[in-house]
Amino acid sequence: MYMFRYYGQTRSRKDGPSGVSRNELEKLVLMELGKSLYEQPVSRVTQRVMLNIKSRLTPYDLVLIPKGNTGSEERIKNDIRWARKTLLKHGYLSHYSCHGYWRLTDKGRRYAERLTQRFASEYD
């Protein structure tokens, strides 16, 4: 599976460099959900992931971009939501969680546990 192949590398995007790859964001979302009872509010997951990568965020990551009809949001928050979409596609997150919550599947729990054991000291 190609999903996490580029761990730890800075990825260049179409209109600017980001300090964090989307693949790394996917890992961080899984690890954060794995720390609790495998379901958390979206706002908490986003906040905790951003705290883990705060020192590596670039001005490009913090630019406000349009968010539907509701205004704007920082690009990094949008990237975290895209990471969630990829995790859903690969079966790590459940399609059946309550609105505003992200929930791991059994497959996601197993993978989150492996990631946490491997990278816990790096992101605590």
N, C-alpha and C positions, 0 to 999 in steps of 0.2 A: 504494500500500500504506500502511496506516495505522500500521504497527508503530512507527515512530520519529518520528511526527508531533510529539510533545510534548517534544522534546529540550531539556534545560536548565531545565524548569519543575518546580517542586515540586508534587507531586500530593497531594491530600487524599484519604485513604482513609476507610473506613467508621467506624473507631473511633480515628483519630488521624492527625496529619500526619507524613509521612516527609520526610527531607531529600533523597532521591534517587528519581526516578521509575523505574518498572520499565523503561520504554523506554530510559532512560540505562543501566540495568544491562545490558540486552541489547547495547547498543553496546560497553560495557566488556568483556563476556565475549568478544565477537567479536574485539575488538582484542587482548585478552590471548592468546587462542588463536592469533591471527595472528602474534604475536611469536616463536613457537617453530616447531616442525615441524608445526604445525596440530593437534597432539594433546597434551593435558596431563592430569595427574591432577586430579580434581575439587577436591581440597583446595588444590592450588596455585592454580588459577583463582580459587577463592573468596577465598583469602588475598590475592592480588594485587589483585583488584577492591576488596576492603575497604580495602586500603592506599591506593588511589587516591581513595577517597571518605571516608576517615577523618574529615576535618575537617568534613564536612557531615552526619555521622550524628547523629540526634536520640535522646533517650532512648527514644522510641517504636521506633526501629529496633533497639535493643539489648535490648528486652524478650524474655525467654525464652518461647517458645511450645511446645506439645506437638509431638513428632516421633514419630508412630507409637507403637510399643511400646518405643522405645529411649530415652525420656527427653524432653529438650527441646533447643532450639537458639535462637539469636538470630534475631529476625524478619528481619533483613537477609540472613542466610544462606538462609532459606526463600525470600525474594524473589529471590535469585540463582538458586536452583533453579527457580523459576517462570519466570524469564527464559529459562533453558535450554529449558524445555518449549515456550515460544513460538517460540524459534529452531528447535527440532526441527520444529514444525508448519509453519513457513515454508520449510523445506528448507535452512537454513544450517548445521545440525549433523547429523551422521550418526546413524542409529538403530543402526548396526552397529559401534560402538566397543566396546572391552573394558570390562568392569565397572569402574567407578571412574574412567573416562577420558572426556573429551569430545573429539570430533574434528570438525573443519570439513569440510564437503563442498566441492566445487569452487566452487559458488555462494557458500558462506560465505567461502572464501579470497579470492575476488575482492572481495566486499563488505568484508571485514576490511582488505584492502590499501587500498581507497578511504577507509575510516574512519580508518585509521592516518595516511595522508597528510594528511587534513583536520584531525584533532584531536590529532595526536601531541604537540604542544607543550603542550596543555591537560592531558594526563594522564600526562606523564612524571615 
